[in-house]
Amino acid sequence: MSASAVENQNHTSAAQIETGATQRDHGGNLSAAILRYGGSRADWIDLSTGINPTPYPLPALSASDWTELPDTAASTALIAAARDFWQVPESAAVLPAPGASALIALIPGLADPRWVKIETPTYNEHAAAFANHGWAIAESEPAEARVAVHPNNPDGRLWQEHELAAPLTIIDESFCDVCPDQSLIHLAARPGVITLKSFGKFWGLAGMRLGFAIGCPALIQKLSNLQGPWAVSGPALKTGLKALQDQDWAATTRQNLARDALRLDQLAAARGARLVGGTDLFRLYEVSEAAAWQDRLAHAHIWSRIFPYSKTYLRLGLPPQDGWDRLETAL
């Protein structure tokens, strides 16, 4: 009998937590805001995501980057750059993919469905992916799989190594490039561990669709087989290689993001918001009525993130440099 059919008062079916993919709540749903509040995309500042508003500059792309199948040598070079940038353990394998979300959707298929521990609130695609593969959510230990978003979205929680000991452990470090000293990448050398990295957040190129799975070679090979050939486009291979080799840009960007996160905190605090978590790419505030804050900002064509499980949580990303005055006025 599958785990999803087991009755246990300490466990809840993942299907009860996640319904259809089109129903899941995410930031970046600017089209819905435009439909309700008007304007065009050019009129809006989207603070509903945690994407760096100052993206990495795109390299010059040739016609062949678009017309030829992605090159094996380019993929090998990208993997080498990823190893160096994230200081990947020698015994761990690295798999580039078309975004971390694509990997999240595949990972539950690496093992027979049983129980997975996913503490909430967190990024809801993990629970949805496990539900789609027949897993059930465990409300208590032990569980055959464990998911930890590190730092967590939306509260910025950092996990400790002793908390992550399931046979299949997924450590989602999509936002960890702002705090590399907190990375748990050394655990990628442990059997059963997969660490996820996102290219869209820190480098601000979410539309590029590039992510990485790093970990146990046997599991990474299974993921590669599930993913199939030519998963990462030629433009993504070239851009990712250049960005991961640019340590100076990364260091400067971390300083700038930290400065702007502090500036955002000061603006929000002056309007009565209380900081309760986040990272240097997004901040989570507690306000008197989050929906009212979102509505007020939306009338100024600034989109923010609120959550169906909280009436007081408001998440704001960082505005572009020419958007600070607009945000201050709207707040």
Secondary structure, 3 states (H helix, E strand, C coil): CCHHHCCCCCEECHHHHCCCHHHCCCCCCHHHHHHHHCCCHHHCEECCCCCCCCCCCCCCCCHHHHHCCCCHHHHHHHHHHHHHHHCCCCCCEEEEECCHHHHHHHHHHHCCCCEEEECCCCCCHHHHHHHHCCCEEECCCCCCEEEEECCCCCCCCCCCHHHCCCCEEEEECCCHHHCHHHCCHHHHHCCCEEEEEECCCCCCCHHHCCEEEEECHHHHHHHHHHHCCCCCCHHHHHHHHHHHCCHHHHHHHHHHHHHHHHHHHHHHHHCCCEEEEECCCEEEEECCCHHHHHHHHHHCCEECEEECCEEEEEEEECCCHHHHHHHHHHC
